[in-house]
Amino acid sequence: MPKLLIVSPSFQPVNTPDMHRVRLSIPFFQNAGWDVTVLAVQPEFIDAKVDPVLEFLSDACEVIRVKAFPLNKTRKFGLGNLGYRSWFQLKKAGDKIFKNEKIDLVYFSTTVFPVMTLGRVWKKKFKTPFILDIQDPWRNDFYLTQPKHNRPPKYKIAHFLDSLLEKWTVPYCDGIVAVSASYPATLNHRYSTHIPSKVITFAASTRDFDAVQKLKMENPVFKKDKNTITLVYTGAVTPGMPLPLEAVLNSVKAYVNIPNSKTIKLYFIGTSYANSESSESRVMPLVKKINLEDVVFEQPEESDILIH
């Protein structure tokens, strides 16, 4: 049976957007005949909370977890990225795996992009091909066209490092999986390569709904009401989103002002990438400006469950 090593620094029971792609893909790899091992970072070193549903689910394959440099120490030097904090530990663990067994393919699926450079390192050292699963742009040029106040913190240094590492890694990979066809097209054009690619969108699993029922969990944010139009936005509100967000809120304001219009409620959940202790409102300042406080609710931290 061919052996697949998946590198995903974040993995269950920690709840991060990128790890779900790995979690939901593992059964398909196994059904295709692959023996899967996941290389991840121990939950206590990840700046994300443990999800009760994910904690309830058992690992579908062997998972090897490593430590990372503690965030409370590296932040003193301006370093928070999990990829940099865990690079050496993942490399050491990966080297050990390669020496103890034959790995046929390495599959990187993460938005912690610095660890993808290990693909080229291991390919040179162990002659093992690697595939990159691109969930977001590695080198993100979008904010180059945005005013400085709309850019994320430390964008210039991050863009410089991402450009350097992407150029060092991508041309040497053996395949690209992506959520959008534009990602591999952009990379092949940028580096004058012809890397084979496949577009695979995000999925969902009925096992998650089964777990919620067994745990008897309820939606803590909102309740379904047939007399209310309920609109829910889940996910981060980034610095570049004020313009479309304001357009949406102004449209809602116009609807609310229509006489005898049906009650409408907007819920923004998980608008900040930060954890619950340090998250801040991204939507409410604009909501207050438009005077929609009675209509809009924001919870910056993510919710464990949103089924309704």
C-alpha positions in Angstrom: 0.0 0.0 0.0 1.5 3.4 -1.0 2.3 5.7 1.9 1.1 9.3 2.0 2.4 11.9 4.4 0.1 14.9 4.9 1.6 18.0 6.5 -1.0 20.1 8.2 0.4 22.0 11.2 -3.2 22.6 12.5 -5.3 19.5 12.9 -8.2 18.3 15.0 -9.2 18.9 17.7 -8.0 22.4 17.0 -10.5 24.3 14.9 -8.8 26.2 12.1 -10.3 26.8 8.6 -7.4 25.1 6.7 -7.3 21.8 8.6 -10.9 20.9 7.7 -9.8 20.3 4.1 -7.4 17.7 5.3 -9.8 16.1 7.8 -12.5 15.7 5.2 -10.0 14.4 2.5 -8.5 11.6 4.5 -11.3 9.0 3.9 -11.0 9.6 0.2 -7.3 9.0 0.2 -7.8 5.8 2.2 -10.6 4.6 -0.2 -8.1 5.2 -3.0 -5.7 2.8 -1.4 -3.3 5.2 0.5 -1.9 4.6 3.9 -2.1 8.0 5.5 -0.1 9.7 8.2 -0.7 13.3 9.3 2.2 15.5 10.6 0.8 18.2 12.8 1.6 20.5 15.8 0.4 19.8 19.3 -2.8 21.8 20.1 -1.3 23.7 23.0 1.1 25.5 20.6 -1.6 26.7 18.2 -3.3 30.0 18.6 -6.8 28.5 18.2 -9.2 26.8 20.6 -10.0 23.1 20.9 -13.4 22.4 19.3 -15.8 20.1 21.3 -17.1 18.4 18.2 -13.7 17.8 16.8 -12.5 16.5 20.2 -15.3 14.0 20.1 -14.3 12.7 16.6 -11.5 10.1 16.6 -8.5 10.5 14.3 -9.1 8.6 11.0 -5.4 7.8 10.6 -2.0 8.0 12.4 -1.3 11.5 13.6 2.2 12.5 14.7 2.3 15.8 16.6 5.3 18.0 17.4 5.9 20.9 19.6 6.5 24.5 18.4 8.3 27.5 19.8 5.8 29.0 22.3 3.8 32.0 21.0 4.1 34.0 24.2 7.9 34.0 23.7 8.2 34.4 19.9 5.7 37.3 19.9 8.2 39.4 21.8 10.2 39.3 18.6 7.2 40.0 16.4 6.9 36.3 15.3 3.5 34.7 15.5 3.2 32.6 12.3 2.9 28.9 13.2 4.8 27.9 10.1 8.0 29.6 11.3 7.5 28.5 14.9 7.1 24.8 14.0 9.4 24.5 10.9 12.4 22.9 12.6 10.3 20.6 14.7 8.3 19.4 11.7 11.5 18.9 9.7 13.0 16.8 12.5 9.9 14.7 12.8 9.6 14.3 9.0 13.3 13.3 8.7 12.6 10.6 11.2 9.6 9.3 9.4 11.5 9.2 6.1 14.3 7.2 7.7 12.0 4.7 9.3 9.6 4.0 6.4 9.2 4.6 2.7 7.1 7.6 1.9 5.7 7.7 -1.6 4.2 11.2 -1.6 4.1 14.3 0.6 0.9 16.4 0.5 0.9 19.9 2.0 -2.5 21.2 2.8 -2.4 24.3 5.0 -2.4 28.1 5.0 0.7 28.0 7.2 2.7 28.5 4.0 6.3 28.5 5.4 6.1 24.7 6.1 5.6 24.1 2.4 9.3 24.8 1.8 9.9 21.4 3.5 8.6 19.8 0.3 11.6 21.0 -1.6 13.9 20.1 1.3 12.7 16.5 1.5 12.5 16.1 -2.2 16.2 16.9 -2.5 17.1 14.8 0.5 14.8 11.7 0.0 13.8 12.0 -3.6 10.1 12.1 -2.7 7.7 14.0 -4.8 5.3 16.6 -3.1 2.0 18.2 -3.9 0.8 21.6 -2.7 -2.8 22.1 -1.8 -3.3 25.9 -2.2 -6.3 27.1 -0.2 -5.4 30.8 -0.3 -2.8 32.7 -2.3 0.7 32.2 -0.8 2.1 35.4 -2.2 -0.9 37.8 -1.8 -0.6 40.8 -4.1 -4.1 42.1 -3.5 -3.1 44.6 -0.8 -0.5 46.2 -3.0 -3.3 48.1 -4.6 -4.9 49.0 -1.3 -4.2 52.1 0.8 -1.9 51.4 3.8 -4.7 51.7 6.3 -6.5 48.7 4.6 -3.4 46.5 4.7 -2.9 43.8 7.4 -0.2 44.5 10.0 3.4 43.8 8.9 2.1 43.3 5.3 5.3 44.5 3.6 7.7 42.1 5.4 5.1 39.3 5.1 4.8 39.9 1.3 8.6 39.9 0.9 9.0 36.6 2.7 6.0 35.0 1.0 7.4 36.1 -2.4 10.8 34.6 -1.6 9.6 31.3 -0.2 6.9 30.8 -2.8 9.5 31.3 -5.6 11.9 28.9 -3.9 9.3 26.2 -3.5 6.5 26.1 -6.1 8.5 25.5 -9.3 9.8 22.2 -7.7 6.5 20.7 -6.7 5.0 17.8 -8.6 1.4 18.9 -8.5 -1.0 21.6 -7.3 -4.4 21.1 -5.8 -6.4 24.3 -5.4 -9.8 25.6 -4.4 -9.8 27.8 -7.5 -8.5 27.4 -11.1 -7.0 30.8 -10.9 -4.4 29.7 -8.3 -2.5 27.1 -10.3 -2.9 29.3 -13.5 -1.3 32.2 -11.7 1.5 30.2 -10.3 2.3 28.5 -13.6 2.3 31.8 -15.4 4.4 33.5 -12.7 7.1 30.9 -12.8 6.8 29.8 -16.4 6.0 26.2 -15.3 3.5 23.5 -16.5 2.8 21.9 -13.1 -0.3 19.6 -13.4 -3.2 20.8 -11.2 -6.7 19.8 -10.0 -9.4 22.0 -8.6 -11.1 20.5 -5.6 -13.6 22.6 -3.6 -14.3 22.4 0.1 -16.6 19.6 1.4 -18.7 18.7 4.4 -19.2 15.5 6.4 -22.4 14.0 7.8 -20.2 12.7 10.7 -20.1 16.2 12.1 -23.9 16.5 12.2 -24.0 13.0 13.9 -21.5 14.2 16.5 -23.5 17.3 17.2 -26.7 15.2 17.8 -24.9 12.8 20.1 -23.4 15.6 22.1 -26.8 17.3 22.2 -25.4 20.7 21.3 -27.5 23.7 20.5 -26.8 26.8 18.5 -25.8 29.4 21.2 -25.9 32.4 18.8 -29.4 32.5 17.3 -32.6 30.6 17.0 -34.6 30.0 13.8 -37.8 32.1 13.7 -40.3 31.8 10.8 -41.4 35.4 11.3 -37.8 36.7 10.9 -35.5 36.9 7.9 -32.2 35.6 9.4 -29.0 36.3 7.5 -25.7 34.8 8.8 -22.2 35.6 7.7 -19.5 33.3 9.0 -15.8 34.1 8.6 -13.3 36.8 9.0 -13.9 40.4 8.1 -10.5 41.5 6.6 -9.1 45.0 6.2 -10.2 45.2 2.6 -13.9 44.5 3.2 -15.3 47.8 4.5 -16.6 48.9 1.1 -18.7 45.8 0.2 -19.7 45.5 3.9 -21.0 49.0 3.9 -23.0 48.4 0.7 -24.7 45.3 2.3 -25.6 47.2 5.4 -27.0 50.2 3.5 -29.2 47.8 1.5 -30.4 46.3 4.8 -31.1 49.8 6.1 -33.1 50.6 3.0 -35.2 47.4 3.5 -35.8 48.2 7.2 -37.1 51.6 6.3 -39.8 50.0 4.1 -43.2 50.2 5.9 -44.5 46.9 7.2 -41.3 45.0 6.1 -40.7 41.7 7.7 -38.3 41.7 10.7 -34.7 41.1 9.6 -31.6 40.1 11.7 -28.0 39.9 10.6 -25.4 37.8 12.4 -21.7 38.1 11.8 -19.9 35.2 13.4 -16.1 34.6 13.7 -15.2 38.0 12.2 -11.7 38.0 13.8 -8.9 35.6 13.2 -7.8 36.2 16.8 -8.9 34.0 19.7 -11.7 35.0 22.0 -9.4 36.7 24.5 -8.0 39.2 22.0 -10.6 39.4 19.3 -12.2 42.8 18.6 -15.3 43.9 16.7 -14.8 44.4 13.0 -18.4 45.1 12.0 -20.1 47.0 14.8 -18.2 50.3 14.2 -19.8 50.5 10.8 -23.1 49.2 12.1 -23.2 52.1 14.6 -22.4 54.6 11.8 -25.4 53.4 9.8 -27.6 53.1 12.9 -28.4 49.4 12.6 -27.6 48.2 16.2 -31.1 46.7 16.6 -30.7 44.6 13.5 -27.1 43.4 13.5 -25.3 41.1 16.0 -21.5 40.5 15.8 -19.5 37.8 17.6 -15.8 38.2 16.7 -14.8 34.8 17.9 -15.9 31.7 16.1 -18.8 29.6 17.4 -18.6 25.9 18.1 -21.8 25.2 16.3 -24.1 27.1 14.0 -26.7 24.5 13.0 -30.3 25.8 13.1 
